[in-house]
């Protein structure tokens, strides 16, 4: 049986900022084709972890590697990563269409300052089509609904046809229906394209319903395992430092059409 390649490998990672450890002793691996959810309370260091993987934050100790290379020295492999940030706002004085927002995902030192050509625009339209909103290409981004904006940002992350997606709270601010639709879309894209996905979320039930594995952190590593194990572990309450009555009934939504 062929062993899946490790796309992400984090070992004993620690990050020190402003006089204290934001992350400490974090270790995990993500294999090719897996959808892994990172959960934890606000301020747990989840976004900082993504920034380390993106090469934007330097570890105090330990290591983080993507595609077998240190995250801050990826070179051409950086183009294999699609990133969806938590903040979806754009400066209103510079109105962008949905397609313009997607094309920003194709920017690089080589393309910066140059006009996008037909090949770029075709790639942007394919990405919008992949997330089900090709008809919104020319609509102003700021005029779109929250769910539509999130799909545009997902399309932007897909524009380079990446192997790895790093998503920071992709369903934040959406109602329950829109959250479920976005997660279903993400799961379908992950399966169709063979994507590896690392998803940060504070929504335990949504992450558990669609992820293959969950990693629970609160500055340090608390849990790592399949969703059912994590959601029913006493360590979850320790990580969040509060009670979750909903966990008794939510589970992993057995029977979901996306599992």
C-alpha positions as CSV (number, residue, x, y, z in Angstrom):
1,X,0.0,0.0,0.0
2,X,1.4,3.4,-1.0
3,X,2.1,5.8,1.8
4,X,0.7,9.3,1.3
5,X,3.3,12.1,1.1
6,X,3.5,14.5,4.0
7,X,2.5,18.0,2.7
8,X,2.7,19.8,6.1
9,X,5.1,18.8,8.9
10,X,5.3,20.8,12.1
11,X,7.7,19.7,14.9
12,X,7.9,21.2,18.4
13,X,7.0,24.6,17.0
14,X,7.1,27.6,19.4
15,X,6.4,31.3,18.5
16,X,7.4,34.1,20.9
17,X,5.8,37.5,20.5
18,X,5.7,40.6,22.7
19,X,7.3,38.8,25.7
20,X,5.3,35.6,25.7
21,X,4.7,32.4,23.8
22,X,1.9,32.6,21.4
23,X,2.5,29.0,20.4
24,X,4.5,26.3,22.2
25,X,5.3,22.7,21.5
26,X,3.0,22.2,18.5
27,X,3.6,19.1,16.4
28,X,1.5,17.5,13.7
29,X,1.5,16.2,10.1
30,X,-0.9,16.6,7.2
31,X,-0.8,14.1,4.4
32,X,-1.7,14.6,0.8
33,X,-5.4,14.8,0.1
34,X,-6.5,15.2,3.8
35,X,-8.8,17.9,5.1
36,X,-7.6,18.8,8.6
37,X,-9.4,21.2,10.9
38,X,-7.6,23.4,13.4
39,X,-9.9,24.3,16.3
40,X,-9.4,26.3,19.5
41,X,-10.8,29.3,21.3
42,X,-10.2,32.9,20.2
43,X,-6.6,33.9,20.9
44,X,-5.4,30.3,20.8
45,X,-2.8,31.1,18.1
46,X,-4.6,29.5,15.1
47,X,-4.0,32.4,12.7
48,X,-0.4,32.7,13.9
49,X,0.1,29.0,13.0
50,X,-1.1,29.7,9.5
51,X,1.2,32.7,9.2
52,X,4.1,30.5,10.2
53,X,3.2,28.0,7.5
54,X,3.0,30.9,5.0
55,X,6.5,32.0,6.0
56,X,5.3,35.3,7.4
57,X,6.2,34.6,11.1
58,X,9.5,33.1,12.1
59,X,9.5,30.3,14.7
60,X,11.2,30.9,18.1
61,X,12.1,27.2,18.0
62,X,11.1,24.0,16.3
63,X,10.2,23.8,12.6
64,X,7.4,24.0,10.0
65,X,7.9,22.5,6.6
66,X,5.7,22.4,3.5
67,X,6.4,20.0,0.6
68,X,9.5,18.9,2.5
69,X,11.0,22.5,2.7
70,X,11.1,25.1,5.5
71,X,8.0,27.3,5.2
72,X,10.1,30.4,5.0
73,X,12.3,29.0,2.1
74,X,9.7,27.5,-0.2
75,X,10.9,29.1,-3.4
76,X,8.8,28.0,-6.4
77,X,6.8,25.7,-4.1
78,X,5.1,28.8,-2.7
79,X,2.9,28.8,-5.8
80,X,1.4,25.5,-4.7
81,X,-0.3,27.2,-1.8
82,X,-3.7,28.9,-1.9
83,X,-4.6,31.1,1.0
84,X,-8.0,32.4,2.2
85,X,-7.7,35.1,4.9
86,X,-10.2,35.7,7.6
87,X,-10.7,39.4,6.7
88,X,-12.7,39.7,3.5
89,X,-12.9,43.6,3.2
90,X,-11.3,45.6,0.4
91,X,-10.8,49.3,0.3
92,X,-14.0,50.9,-0.9
93,X,-12.2,53.8,-2.7
94,X,-10.8,51.2,-5.1
95,X,-13.9,49.2,-6.2
96,X,-13.1,45.8,-7.5
97,X,-15.3,43.4,-9.4
98,X,-15.5,39.8,-8.2
99,X,-13.1,38.8,-11.1
100,X,-10.7,41.5,-10.1
101,X,-10.6,40.1,-6.5
102,X,-9.9,36.6,-7.8
103,X,-7.1,37.9,-10.1
104,X,-5.3,39.2,-7.0
105,X,-4.6,35.6,-6.2
106,X,-2.4,35.5,-9.3
107,X,-0.2,38.4,-8.2
108,X,3.5,37.6,-7.7
109,X,6.8,39.5,-7.9
110,X,6.9,38.6,-11.6
111,X,3.4,39.9,-12.4
112,X,3.2,42.9,-10.0
113,X,2.8,46.1,-11.9
114,X,1.9,44.3,-15.2
115,X,-1.7,44.1,-16.6
116,X,-3.4,40.8,-16.4
117,X,-3.6,39.0,-19.7
118,X,-6.1,36.7,-21.3
119,X,-4.6,33.6,-19.7
120,X,-4.9,35.2,-16.3
121,X,-8.5,36.2,-16.8
122,X,-9.4,32.7,-18.1
123,X,-7.8,31.2,-14.9
124,X,-9.9,33.7,-12.8
125,X,-13.1,32.8,-14.6
126,X,-12.4,29.1,-14.2
127,X,-12.0,29.6,-10.5
128,X,-15.3,31.5,-10.2
129,X,-16.9,28.7,-12.2
130,X,-15.4,26.1,-9.8
131,X,-17.1,27.8,-6.8
132,X,-20.4,28.2,-8.7
133,X,-20.6,31.9,-9.3
134,X,-19.4,32.6,-12.9
135,X,-22.3,35.0,-13.3
136,X,-20.9,37.3,-10.6
137,X,-17.6,38.0,-12.4
138,X,-18.4,41.6,-13.2
139,X,-20.4,42.4,-10.0
140,X,-18.7,44.8,-7.5
141,X,-17.2,42.7,-4.7
142,X,-18.6,45.0,-2.0
143,X,-22.1,44.6,-3.4
144,X,-22.0,40.8,-2.9
145,X,-23.6,39.0,0.0
146,X,-21.3,37.5,2.7
147,X,-21.7,34.0,1.3
148,X,-20.9,35.3,-2.2
149,X,-17.8,37.2,-1.0
150,X,-16.5,34.1,0.7
151,X,-16.9,32.1,-2.5
152,X,-15.0,34.8,-4.3
153,X,-12.2,34.6,-1.8
154,X,-12.2,30.8,-2.1
155,X,-11.9,31.3,-5.9
156,X,-9.0,33.6,-5.4
157,X,-7.3,30.9,-3.4
158,X,-7.9,28.4,-6.2
159,X,-6.8,30.7,-9.0
160,X,-3.3,29.2,-9.1
161,X,-4.6,25.7,-9.1
162,X,-2.8,25.0,-5.8
163,X,-2.0,21.6,-4.1
164,X,-2.5,23.0,-0.6
165,X,-5.2,25.3,0.7
166,X,-4.8,27.2,4.0
167,X,-8.1,28.7,5.1
168,X,-8.6,31.0,8.0
169,X,-12.2,30.9,9.3
170,X,-13.8,30.6,5.9
171,X,-17.3,30.5,7.2
172,X,-17.0,33.3,9.7
173,X,-19.9,35.7,9.7
174,X,-22.2,33.5,7.6
175,X,-25.6,32.1,8.7
176,X,-25.9,28.4,9.3
177,X,-27.2,27.6,5.8
178,X,-24.4,29.6,4.1
179,X,-21.8,28.0,6.4
180,X,-23.0,24.5,5.5
181,X,-23.1,25.3,1.7
182,X,-19.6,26.7,1.8
183,X,-18.3,23.7,3.7
184,X,-20.0,21.3,1.3
185,X,-18.4,23.1,-1.6
186,X,-15.0,23.0,0.0
187,X,-15.3,19.3,0.6
188,X,-16.4,18.7,-3.0
189,X,-13.5,20.7,-4.4
190,X,-11.1,18.9,-2.1
191,X,-12.2,15.5,-3.4
192,X,-12.4,16.4,-7.0
193,X,-9.1,18.2,-7.2
194,X,-7.2,16.0,-4.7
195,X,-6.5,19.1,-2.6
196,X,-4.8,19.1,0.8
197,X,-6.7,21.5,3.1
198,X,-5.8,23.0,6.5
199,X,-8.8,24.8,7.8
200,X,-8.9,27.0,10.9
201,X,-12.2,27.3,12.6
202,X,-13.8,28.1,16.0
203,X,-17.0,26.3,14.9
204,X,-16.4,22.8,16.4
205,X,-19.4,21.1,14.8
206,X,-18.8,22.5,11.3
207,X,-15.2,21.5,11.4
208,X,-16.0,18.1,12.8
209,X,-18.7,17.4,10.2
210,X,-16.3,17.8,7.2
211,X,-12.7,17.2,8.4
212,X,-10.8,14.0,8.3
213,X,-8.9,15.0,11.4
214,X,-9.1,17.7,14.0
215,X,-6.2,19.5,15.8
216,X,-7.1,21.3,18.9
217,X,-4.7,24.0,20.2
218,X,-4.8,26.7,22.8
219,X,-1.3,28.1,22.5
220,X,-0.1,24.5,23.0
221,X,-1.2,21.2,21.5
222,X,-4.2,19.7,23.3
223,X,-5.7,17.1,20.9
224,X,-5.1,15.5,17.5
225,X,-7.3,12.8,16.1
226,X,-10.5,11.9,14.2
227,X,-13.4,14.3,14.9
228,X,-15.4,11.9,17.1
229,X,-12.4,11.3,19.4
230,X,-11.6,15.0,19.7
231,X,-15.2,16.1,20.3
232,X,-15.7,13.6,23.0
233,X,-12.3,14.0,24.7
234,X,-12.1,15.6,28.2
235,X,-9.1,17.5,26.8
236,X,-11.5,19.6,24.7
237,X,-13.0,21.3,27.7
238,X,-9.5,21.9,29.1
239,X,-8.5,23.6,25.8
240,X,-11.6,25.8,25.6
241,X,-11.9,26.2,29.4
242,X,-15.7,26.0,29.3
243,X,-18.5,23.5,28.8
244,X,-20.1,22.6,25.5
245,X,-23.5,21.1,25.9
246,X,-24.0,21.0,22.2
247,X,-21.2,18.4,21.9
248,X,-23.5,15.7,23.4
249,X,-25.8,15.9,20.3
250,X,-23.7,17.4,17.5
251,X,-21.0,14.7,17.1
252,X,-19.8,14.5,13.6
253,X,-23.3,14.6,11.8
254,X,-23.2,11.0,10.9
255,X,-24.8,10.3,7.5
256,X,-23.8,13.7,6.1
257,X,-23.7,13.4,2.3
258,X,-20.3,14.9,2.3
259,X,-18.6,12.2,4.5
